Amino acid sequence: MATHKAAVLRSFSSPLSIEMVPTLEAVPGSAIVRVLATAVVPYARKVYSGNIALTSSSLPLPLVPGVGCIGRVATVGPDATSLQPGQLVFCEPTIRSRDNPANQILIGHSAGFAPDAKKLMEGEWRNGTLAEMVKMPLENLFALNEDVLLGKLGLEMKHLTYIQVLAVPLGGLLEAGVGPGTSVVIAPATGKFGGAAVAVALALGARVIAAGRNTAALEKLTALYGNTMLATVVLSGDVAEDTEKLKEANGGSPFDVFQDWCPMTVAAGDPTPSLIASCIAALRHEGTASLMGGIRGDISISYSMVMHRNLKIRGKFMYEREDVLKLLKLIEHGNLKLGGGVGSGMDIAGVFSLDEMDEALLLAAEKKGWGGSVVVCP
Ligand SMILES: NC(=O)c1ccc[n+]([C@@H]2O[C@H](COP(=O)([O-])OP(=O)(O)OC[C@H]3O[C@@H](n4cnc5c(N)ncnc54)[C@H](OP(=O)(O)O)[C@@H]3O)[C@@H](O)[C@H]2O)c1
């Protein structure tokens, strides 16, 4: 039986163990991919020690964690019509049930929020990308243009892992109609996804107002992207004052879209987070609030304001397949730059092997927030 190396989570009270595990066969609807580079989420250590639950139920164990990767197709199922062994691919981690796409999980990461979704993770799509090989649904694989990405643009595998992060804000921005001639507030804009959202919204041609409490990180955004299409606002927590500051940053006008990236801590004990209240209050008539953060409890917003101003409040989990295809074009065409320096704002904080998982998890936790990314190359 063929085997490969993987990081296996056997219990929440012991570290990942590096083991040889059976390599699965590519059955209809799937491919086996050799993992080349996968990013480690900052809170991975907390998830693997049972200190954060990313779902309504805990992860089934044993499990190979790891969410999304860049890899090379090893074998394809008999019904693959386009993908070929050897092809460089982005493995997109959102697994949607084929008989009910509302049931979705993140492979190797989250068993989802719909009770029936967990079944996907218990069997067929249990194991993620912290391994030399991963089995993926065919529809989750996106062929990458190697000549452009690695050749013309000079990127490396580690840089391509940022595709996963950029795809998430793109999903919500496209759904909310963000594009040339629109204005969008990203808040908080200083975290991993908020910072990525700024890069994506600018690449889409929007006027971007990056808001948050972290002055130094907002200044870094201005240093990176300039102030032609980007303005920053340091939020004080006073809703009326912040609402005016946001509009001022948009030339005195209310803006079209607010994309929210509040982590769960923002609403702890506060049903009306000031950040959300001020960003919604500064929306124009018919404006859209795209809620993409991680608040677990309930928040309260002004019913009257939403009704009288015809506001649209939308939630968005991840993105759609066509969003990923658009993202790849934005990157290949040079609208959205990967790599360090002027570009996406992403820097590689460290690259590790599977045998160095403990170090990778520690550095990922240390580098939480916008900018630093930790990559494992199995
Ligand atoms: N919709 C989806 O599909 C999707 C996908 C991925 C992630 N998410 C969610 O997105 C959320 C953000 O993730 P992330 O990785 O970007 O988090 P992160 O890197 O930890 O960033 C957190 C951000 O929130 C800010 N913040 C923290 N506490 C705050 C407070 N009390 N008031 C104002 N700002 C505060 C931080 O600002 P400072 O710089 O000031 O600390 C930072 O900008 C997570 O909760 C996650 O669950 C959703």
The ligand as a Tripos MOL2 file, in Angstrom:
@<TRIPOS>MOLECULE
LIG
   48    52     1     0     0
SMALL
NO_CHARGES

@<TRIPOS>ATOM
      1 N1        -16.5830   35.1180    6.2140 N.am      1 LIG1
      2 C1        -15.6380   34.2090    6.0810 C.2       1 LIG1
      3 O1        -15.7080   33.3230    5.2320 O.2       1 LIG1
      4 C2        -14.4170   34.3000    6.9420 C.ar      1 LIG1
      5 C3        -13.2260   33.7050    6.5140 C.ar      1 LIG1
      6 C4        -12.1000   33.8460    7.2930 C.ar      1 LIG1
      7 C5        -12.1510   34.5300    8.5170 C.ar      1 LIG1
      8 N2        -13.3490   35.0520    8.9220 N.ar      1 LIG1
      9 C6        -13.4560   35.7810   10.1930 C.3       1 LIG1
     10 O2        -12.8090   37.0360   10.0700 O.3       1 LIG1
     11 C7        -12.4490   37.4800   11.3660 C.3       1 LIG1
     12 C8        -11.1500   38.2410   11.2760 C.3       1 LIG1
     13 O3        -10.1050   37.3100   11.0020 O.3       1 LIG1
     14 P1         -8.5930   37.7770   10.8840 P.3       1 LIG1
     15 O4         -7.7870   36.5360   10.6440 O.co2     1 LIG1
     16 O5         -8.4730   38.8970    9.9200 O.co2     1 LIG1
     17 O6         -8.2990   38.3100   12.3510 O.3       1 LIG1
     18 P2         -7.0250   39.0690   12.8730 P.3       1 LIG1
     19 O7         -5.9060   38.9820   11.8970 O.co2     1 LIG1
     20 O8         -6.7960   38.6240   14.2660 O.co2     1 LIG1
     21 O9         -7.4950   40.5940   12.8990 O.3       1 LIG1
     22 C9         -8.4000   41.0550   13.8450 C.3       1 LIG1
     23 C10        -8.7220   42.5010   13.5140 C.3       1 LIG1
     24 O10        -9.7060   42.9690   14.4180 O.3       1 LIG1
     25 C11        -9.2320   44.1470   15.0680 C.3       1 LIG1
     26 N3         -9.7630   44.1790   16.4200 N.ar      1 LIG1
     27 C12        -9.5970   43.2470   17.3860 C.ar      1 LIG1
     28 N4        -10.2790   43.6100   18.4770 N.ar      1 LIG1
     29 C13       -10.8480   44.8080   18.2030 C.ar      1 LIG1
     30 C14       -11.6600   45.7020   18.9600 C.ar      1 LIG1
     31 N5        -12.0350   45.4250   20.2100 N.pl3     1 LIG1
     32 N6        -12.0850   46.8340   18.3510 N.ar      1 LIG1
     33 C15       -11.7170   47.1180   17.0790 C.ar      1 LIG1
     34 N7        -10.9360   46.3110   16.3200 N.ar      1 LIG1
     35 C16       -10.5180   45.1720   16.8830 C.ar      1 LIG1
     36 C17        -7.7280   44.0470   15.0200 C.3       1 LIG1
     37 O11        -7.2150   45.3190   15.1230 O.3       1 LIG1
     38 P3         -5.8020   45.6830   15.7970 P.3       1 LIG1
     39 O12        -4.8430   45.7640   14.6450 O.co2     1 LIG1
     40 O13        -6.0880   46.9840   16.4040 O.co2     1 LIG1
     41 O14        -5.4890   44.6140   16.7880 O.co2     1 LIG1
     42 C18        -7.5470   43.4410   13.6320 C.3       1 LIG1
     43 O15        -7.7000   44.4320   12.6490 O.3       1 LIG1
     44 C19       -12.3170   36.2290   12.2290 C.3       1 LIG1
     45 O16       -13.1700   36.3440   13.3360 O.3       1 LIG1
     46 C20       -12.7170   35.0960   11.3160 C.3       1 LIG1
     47 O17       -13.5670   34.1600   11.9320 O.3       1 LIG1
     48 C21       -14.4710   34.9560    8.1550 C.ar      1 LIG1
@<TRIPOS>BOND
     1     1     2 1
     2     2     3 2
     3     2     4 1
     4     4     5 ar
     5     4    48 ar
     6     5     6 ar
     7     6     7 ar
     8     7     8 ar
     9     8     9 1
    10     8    48 ar
    11     9    10 1
    12     9    46 1
    13    10    11 1
    14    11    12 1
    15    11    44 1
    16    12    13 1
    17    13    14 1
    18    14    15 2
    19    14    16 1
    20    14    17 1
    21    17    18 1
    22    18    19 2
    23    18    20 1
    24    18    21 1
    25    21    22 1
    26    22    23 1
    27    23    24 1
    28    23    42 1
    29    24    25 1
    30    25    26 1
    31    25    36 1
    32    26    27 ar
    33    26    35 ar
    34    27    28 ar
    35    28    29 ar
    36    29    30 ar
    37    29    35 ar
    38    30    31 1
    39    30    32 ar
    40    32    33 ar
    41    33    34 ar
    42    34    35 ar
    43    36    37 1
    44    36    42 1
    45    37    38 1
    46    38    39 2
    47    38    40 1
    48    38    41 1
    49    42    43 1
    50    44    45 1
    51    44    46 1
    52    46    47 1
@<TRIPOS>SUBSTRUCTURE
     1 LIG1         1 GROUP 0 **** ****
